[in-house]
């Protein structure tokens, strides 16, 4: 059995990963790496058999101590803020003799949008892994319906208002975080996944098809605003806010066909569809 550590394991996708890993008999030890000022939150959220280890990403010695005896590191750090912390973790993992590192991809292939700032840190992490000769797996998932179908991403479901970038006709891969976590548990130990892009696709729907599902569920017609991708990106950059730029870059990605993963893997389970998620989580 293997020992696994999840960075960013107290919230978001990381919490789903920790839960799935801790419930699997494949892993002897499951750890969450938490910053000291966030360790209380991590401890409160962690399943019973999960160990919390504490270190700042600027503390190389602390990272080495946290990684002692760890076979696999899975980074679920927020993609917007992963940058230098993830690079520091990769360097420490190499020195600590970690066998495999899974960087915080969990979206679309960053090489297809290399000019966008949001993906620059992901590409740097990939290069750092190659430079360190660390085995890795890059997980492609498409978008997460359970986080991305929200007002911050243009889907103001409560107020029946949608802001789409592009014409809404490009196919998009959608995968629930719970299904992503289950897929990682199924595949991360397989040697066939080493040094490869491995994709999961829970469902395929265009943005317009998602709007139709929402309208059907709520029984009302939504107010849909459509933005030209170039215009949307220019407006985002004019704000000077990196977070707004990052979100818009992801939206431009789905508008231009880059949110559809290629060659999705066969699954050992049936993933939940977008329609099923909408029916379970959207109030009529």
C-alpha positions in Angstrom: 0.0 0.0 0.0 1.1 3.6 -0.6 1.2 6.7 1.5 -0.4 9.8 -0.1 -0.3 13.5 0.8 -2.8 16.0 -0.5 -1.8 19.7 -0.7 -4.9 21.9 -0.5 -6.9 19.0 1.0 -9.2 20.9 3.3 -11.6 22.4 0.7 -12.7 22.4 -2.9 -11.6 19.4 -5.0 -9.0 18.6 -2.3 -11.7 17.6 0.2 -13.3 15.2 -2.3 -9.9 13.7 -3.0 -9.1 13.2 0.7 -12.4 11.6 1.3 -12.1 9.2 -1.6 -8.4 8.3 -0.8 -9.2 7.7 2.9 -12.1 5.4 2.0 -9.9 3.3 -0.3 -7.9 0.3 1.0 -5.2 1.0 -1.5 -3.6 3.7 0.7 -2.0 2.9 4.0 -1.7 6.6 5.0 -3.5 9.7 3.9 -2.2 13.1 4.9 -3.3 16.7 4.3 -0.5 19.3 4.0 -1.8 22.5 5.6 -0.3 25.8 6.3 0.1 26.4 10.1 -2.5 29.2 10.1 -5.0 26.9 8.3 -4.4 23.7 10.1 -7.4 24.0 12.4 -9.7 24.2 9.4 -8.0 21.2 7.8 -8.3 19.2 11.0 -12.0 20.0 11.4 -12.7 18.9 7.9 -10.6 15.8 7.7 -12.0 12.3 7.9 -11.0 10.2 10.9 -8.0 8.4 9.7 -6.4 11.4 7.9 -3.3 12.9 9.4 -2.6 16.7 9.3 0.9 17.8 8.6 1.9 21.4 8.8 4.4 23.5 6.8 4.7 26.8 5.0 5.6 26.4 1.4 8.5 28.8 1.9 9.9 26.5 4.6 11.9 23.9 2.7 12.9 22.0 5.8 9.3 21.9 7.0 8.2 20.6 3.6 10.8 17.8 3.8 9.6 16.8 7.2 6.0 16.8 6.0 6.9 14.6 3.0 8.9 12.0 4.9 7.7 8.6 4.0 5.2 9.9 1.4 4.9 8.0 -1.9 2.5 10.2 -3.8 1.8 13.9 -3.6 -1.5 15.2 -5.1 -1.6 19.0 -5.4 -5.1 20.4 -5.2 -3.9 23.9 -4.6 -6.1 26.7 -6.0 -5.0 27.1 -9.6 -4.9 30.9 -9.4 -2.6 30.9 -6.4 -0.6 27.6 -6.9 2.5 29.2 -8.6 5.5 29.4 -6.4 4.1 27.1 -3.6 3.6 24.2 -6.0 7.1 24.6 -7.4 8.5 24.6 -3.9 6.5 21.4 -3.2 7.9 19.8 -6.3 11.5 20.5 -5.3 10.9 19.2 -1.8 9.1 16.1 -3.2 12.2 15.3 -5.3 14.5 15.6 -2.4 12.2 13.6 -0.1 12.2 10.7 -2.6 8.5 11.0 -3.4 7.7 8.5 -6.2 4.9 10.4 -7.9 3.5 14.0 -8.1 0.1 14.9 -9.4 0.0 18.7 -10.0 -3.0 20.9 -9.8 -4.3 20.5 -13.4 -7.9 19.2 -13.0 -9.4 21.2 -15.8 -8.4 21.7 -19.4 -5.0 21.1 -21.2 -3.0 24.3 -20.4 -0.8 23.8 -23.4 -3.8 24.6 -25.6 -4.0 28.1 -24.1 -0.4 28.7 -23.3 -0.7 32.5 -23.8 -3.2 32.9 -21.0 -1.8 33.9 -17.6 -4.0 31.4 -15.7 -2.2 28.5 -17.4 1.3 29.8 -17.1 1.9 28.4 -13.6 0.5 25.0 -14.7 3.0 24.8 -17.5 5.8 25.9 -15.2 4.9 23.0 -12.8 4.9 20.5 -15.7 8.4 21.7 -16.7 9.6 21.5 -13.0 8.4 17.9 -12.8 10.3 17.0 -16.0 13.4 18.8 -14.8 13.2 16.8 -11.5 12.6 13.5 -13.3 9.6 12.9 -11.0 6.8 10.6 -12.2 3.6 12.5 -12.7 0.0 12.3 -14.0 -1.8 15.3 -15.5 -5.5 14.9 -15.0 -7.9 16.6 -17.4 -11.5 16.9 -16.2 -13.2 19.7 -18.1 -15.4 22.0 -16.0 -17.0 21.1 -12.6 -20.8 21.6 -12.7 -20.9 21.6 -8.9 -18.7 24.7 -8.8 -18.8 26.3 -12.2 -22.5 26.6 -12.6 -22.6 29.6 -10.3 -22.9 33.3 -10.5 -19.1 33.9 -10.3 -18.8 32.0 -13.6 -21.7 33.7 -15.3 -24.5 31.3 -14.3 -26.7 33.3 -11.9 -29.2 30.5 -11.6 -31.1 32.0 -8.6 -31.9 35.2 -10.6 -32.4 33.4 -14.0 -29.6 35.3 -15.6 -26.7 33.8 -17.7 -23.7 35.6 -19.1 -22.0 33.4 -21.8 -18.8 34.1 -23.6 -19.1 33.1 -27.2 -22.1 31.6 -29.0 -22.5 28.8 -26.5 -22.3 26.1 -29.2 -18.9 24.5 -28.4 -18.9 21.1 -26.6 -17.7 21.2 -23.0 -16.6 18.3 -20.8 -18.2 18.4 -17.4 -17.2 16.2 -14.5 -18.4 16.4 -10.9 -15.6 16.7 -8.3 -16.8 13.5 -6.5 -16.3 11.6 -9.8 -12.9 13.2 -10.4 -11.8 12.0 -6.9 -13.1 8.5 -7.6 -11.2 8.4 -10.9 -8.0 9.5 -9.3 -8.2 6.7 -6.7 -8.8 4.3 -9.5 -5.8 5.4 -11.7 -3.1 7.2 -9.7 -1.3 4.0 -8.7 -1.3 2.5 -12.2 2.1 2.6 -13.9 0.2 3.2 -17.2 -0.8 6.6 -15.9 2.8 7.7 -15.3 4.1 10.8 -17.2 0.9 11.1 -19.2 -2.2 13.2 -19.6 -5.2 11.1 -18.3 -8.6 12.5 -19.0 -12.0 12.0 -17.4 -15.3 13.2 -18.9 -18.5 12.8 -16.9 -20.7 14.4 -19.5 -20.6 16.6 -22.6 -22.9 19.6 -23.0 -22.6 22.9 -24.7 -23.3 26.0 -22.7 -26.5 26.5 -24.6 -27.6 22.9 -23.7 -26.8 23.6 -20.0 -29.0 26.8 -20.2 -31.8 24.7 -21.7 -31.5 22.2 -18.8 -31.7 25.0 -16.3 -34.7 26.5 -18.0 -36.5 23.2 -18.1 -35.8 22.6 -14.4 -37.0 26.0 -13.3 -39.8 26.3 -15.8 -38.7 29.9 -16.8 -36.9 31.5 -19.7 -33.5 32.8 -18.6 -32.1 36.2 -19.6 -29.0 35.2 -21.6 -26.3 37.8 -22.3 -23.6 36.8 -24.9 -20.1 38.4 -25.0 -17.6 38.3 -27.7 -14.5 36.4 -26.4 -12.0 39.1 -27.4 -14.2 41.8 -25.9 -14.7 39.8 -22.7 -11.0 39.3 -22.3 -10.2 43.0 -23.0 -12.7 44.1 -20.4 -11.3 41.7 -17.8 -7.7 42.9 -18.3 -8.9 46.5 -18.0 -9.9 45.7 -14.4 -6.4 44.9 -13.4 -7.8 42.1 -11.3 -5.9 38.8 -11.8 -8.9 36.8 -10.5 -11.3 38.3 -13.0 -8.8 37.8 -15.8 -8.3 34.1 -14.8 -12.1 33.4 -14.8 -12.5 35.1 -18.1 -9.7 33.1 -19.6 -11.5 29.9 -18.6 -14.7 31.3 -20.1 -12.9 32.1 -23.4 -11.6 28.6 -23.3 -15.1 27.0 -23.3 -16.1 29.6 -25.9 -13.4 28.5 -28.3 -13.6 24.7 -27.8 -10.7 24.2 -25.4 -12.9 22.9 -22.5 -13.5 19.6 -24.3 -11.0 17.0 -23.2 -9.5 14.6 -25.7 -9.5 10.8 -25.5 -11.4 10.4 -22.2 -10.7 7.3 -20.3 -13.1 4.4 -19.9 -14.5 4.4 -16.4 -15.1 1.7 -13.8 -18.3 3.6 -12.7 -21.1 5.6 -14.1 -20.4 9.4 -13.6 -23.2 11.8 -12.8 -24.5 13.8 -15.8 -25.1 17.6 -15.8 -28.8 17.0 -16.0 -28.8 14.8 -13.0 -26.8 17.4 -11.0 -29.2 20.1 -12.1 -32.3 18.1 -11.1 -30.8 17.4 -7.7 -29.4 20.8 -6.9 -31.4 23.5 -8.7 -34.7 24.5 -7.1 -37.7 24.9 -9.5 
